[in-house]
Every structure is written in structure tokens, then in C-alpha cells.
């Protein structure tokens, strides 16, 4: 059984676009590579043909995986998110209690995670430590650098 994954409208749209691209342009490019390799002669000793066929298999596996993800994807209505506690898709402002540094993260599906834009996976250690907490709560989270205590300053959507 595949886990249900929650998406924002943008994230779900990107997933659909990626599947469409892989099924159209991606398949055409691989098909062209196979045809070019086939034209080079004896298939039993043609490394390019073997590589192109392997790439095709990997490509189809990626499409299948993304389609499975899409079939279990659920769109969250962000306007109905409860902002009294941290949930998937919440935007959370937290403070490192030890050094006073503040950070703002949005908890998103793994495939939407992008640290540069402040989006972290709900499966990440920080998100796991924040889920279900409320403003003012302090939580100690195990990260690769050790345990860090965070205080939740704000929750929004």
C-alpha cells in the first residue's frame, strides 16, 4: 500500500506537468535514441542500443512511480487549515532556543520539498518534531548535528 501524499495546488500541478512531459517529449527522445542506435548495425554487439533500451526501462519506471504518487495524491484546501497547531502545509516560524536564530518553513510533501524556498518535507526530522505542536510550544528535535530545542513562534497557512 502506498502512502497518501498531501499536495498544494502548485505541487500537484507540477507533478501532472512532469508526468505529461515524460510521456510525451521524454518518450519521443528515447525512441529517437533507440532508432539511431538501431541504425548503427548489429544489435547483438551494439552498446548504444543496449544503453538506450535500459534508459527506456528507467524512464518507464519513473513514469509508473509518478503515476502511483499521483493516484494517491490528495489536494489540501489551504483555506481550511487549522492554524492552532502544526499540520502538513502549515507555514511555521520557529526559533532556535540556544542561539535565537529564527527560521520559517512550510511543511510539504517530499516531492515538493525545496530548502531554498523554505519548503521542507513533512517526513524530515524537523517537520516530524513540529507536527501537532502549537504556538509557544518548545520541542527538542534530533538533527544530524545533535539535539536542538526549538520554540514555535507562529503558525500560518
C-alpha positions as CSV (number, residue, x, y, z in Angstrom):
1,X,0.0,0.0,0.0
2,X,1.4,3.4,-1.0
3,X,1.2,6.3,1.5
4,X,-1.2,9.1,0.8
5,X,0.7,12.3,0.0
6,X,-0.7,15.7,0.5
7,X,-0.1,18.5,-2.0
8,X,-0.6,22.1,-2.5
9,X,-2.3,23.1,-5.8
10,X,1.0,24.2,-7.2
11,X,2.7,21.0,-6.2
12,X,0.0,18.8,-7.7
13,X,0.1,20.8,-11.0
14,X,3.9,20.4,-11.2
15,X,3.5,16.6,-10.7
16,X,1.0,16.4,-13.5
17,X,3.2,18.5,-15.8
18,X,6.2,16.3,-15.1
19,X,4.2,13.2,-16.0
20,X,2.9,14.8,-19.2
21,X,6.5,15.8,-20.2
22,X,7.9,12.3,-19.5
23,X,5.0,10.7,-21.5
24,X,5.4,13.0,-24.5
25,X,8.7,14.7,-25.0
26,X,10.7,12.2,-22.8
27,X,9.4,9.1,-24.7
28,X,10.0,10.8,-28.1
29,X,13.6,11.5,-27.2
30,X,14.3,7.9,-26.0
31,X,12.5,6.5,-29.0
32,X,14.8,8.6,-31.2
33,X,17.9,7.4,-29.4
34,X,16.8,3.7,-29.9
35,X,16.2,4.3,-33.6
36,X,19.6,6.0,-34.0
37,X,21.3,3.1,-32.2
38,X,19.4,0.5,-34.2
39,X,20.6,2.1,-37.5
40,X,24.2,1.5,-36.5
41,X,24.0,-2.1,-37.3
42,X,24.2,-5.5,-35.5
43,X,22.1,-5.2,-32.3
44,X,23.9,-8.1,-30.6
45,X,27.1,-6.1,-30.3
46,X,25.6,-2.6,-30.1
47,X,26.3,-1.0,-26.7
48,X,24.4,2.2,-27.7
49,X,21.3,0.2,-28.4
50,X,21.5,-1.6,-25.0
51,X,22.0,1.7,-23.2
52,X,19.1,3.3,-25.0
53,X,16.9,0.3,-24.1
54,X,18.0,0.5,-20.5
55,X,17.3,4.2,-20.4
56,X,13.8,3.4,-21.8
57,X,13.2,1.0,-19.0
58,X,14.3,3.5,-16.3
59,X,12.1,6.2,-18.0
60,X,9.0,4.0,-17.9
61,X,9.7,3.0,-14.3
62,X,9.9,6.7,-13.4
63,X,6.5,7.4,-15.1
64,X,5.0,4.4,-13.3
65,X,6.3,5.7,-9.9
66,X,5.0,9.2,-10.6
67,X,1.6,7.9,-11.7
68,X,1.4,5.9,-8.4
69,X,2.2,9.0,-6.5
70,X,-0.5,11.0,-8.4
71,X,-3.1,8.2,-7.8
72,X,-2.5,8.6,-4.0
73,X,-2.1,12.4,-4.0
74,X,-4.6,14.5,-2.1
75,X,-5.1,18.2,-2.6
76,X,-5.4,20.1,0.7
77,X,-7.6,23.1,0.8
78,X,-5.2,25.6,2.3
79,X,-8.0,28.0,3.3
80,X,-9.4,25.3,5.7
81,X,-6.1,24.6,7.5
82,X,-6.2,24.8,11.3
83,X,-3.6,27.3,12.3
84,X,-3.7,26.4,16.0
85,X,-1.3,23.5,15.5
86,X,1.4,22.4,13.1
87,X,0.0,20.3,10.2
88,X,1.1,19.3,6.7
89,X,1.2,22.5,4.6
90,X,1.5,24.8,7.7
91,X,3.9,27.6,7.5
92,X,5.8,27.6,10.8
93,X,8.1,30.3,12.2
94,X,10.5,28.7,14.8
95,X,13.3,29.9,16.9
96,X,16.4,28.0,17.9
97,X,16.3,28.5,21.7
98,X,20.1,28.2,22.1
99,X,21.2,30.9,19.6
100,X,18.0,32.8,19.0
101,X,18.0,32.2,15.2
102,X,14.6,32.2,13.6
103,X,13.5,30.3,10.6
104,X,10.3,29.9,8.6
105,X,9.4,26.7,6.9
106,X,6.4,25.3,5.1
107,X,5.8,21.6,5.7
108,X,5.1,20.0,2.3
109,X,5.1,16.6,0.5
110,X,8.6,15.1,-0.1
111,X,8.4,15.7,-3.8
112,X,7.7,19.5,-3.2
113,X,10.5,20.0,-0.6
114,X,12.9,22.7,-1.6
115,X,15.0,24.2,1.2
116,X,15.9,27.3,-0.9
117,X,12.3,28.3,-0.9
118,X,11.7,27.3,2.7
119,X,9.7,24.2,2.0
120,X,10.7,21.1,4.0
121,X,9.4,17.6,3.7
122,X,6.8,16.5,6.4
123,X,9.0,13.4,6.7
124,X,12.1,15.4,7.7
125,X,13.3,15.3,11.3
126,X,12.4,19.0,11.9
127,X,8.9,18.6,10.5
128,X,8.3,15.4,12.4
129,X,9.3,17.2,15.6
130,X,6.9,20.1,14.9
131,X,3.8,18.2,13.8
132,X,0.9,18.6,16.2
133,X,2.6,21.4,18.3
134,X,1.1,24.8,19.0
135,X,2.4,28.4,19.2
136,X,4.6,28.7,22.3
137,X,5.4,25.0,22.5
138,X,9.1,24.1,22.8
139,X,10.3,20.9,21.3
140,X,13.7,19.1,21.2
141,X,14.5,17.7,17.8
142,X,17.2,15.3,16.8
143,X,19.0,16.6,13.8
144,X,22.3,15.3,12.2
145,X,24.2,17.9,14.3
146,X,22.6,16.7,17.6
147,X,19.6,17.8,19.6
148,X,18.3,21.3,19.1
149,X,15.5,22.9,21.1
150,X,13.1,25.0,19.0
151,X,10.2,27.2,20.1
152,X,7.2,27.7,17.8
153,X,6.6,31.4,17.3
154,X,3.9,31.5,14.6
155,X,1.8,29.1,12.6
156,X,0.1,30.3,9.4
157,X,-1.0,28.8,6.0
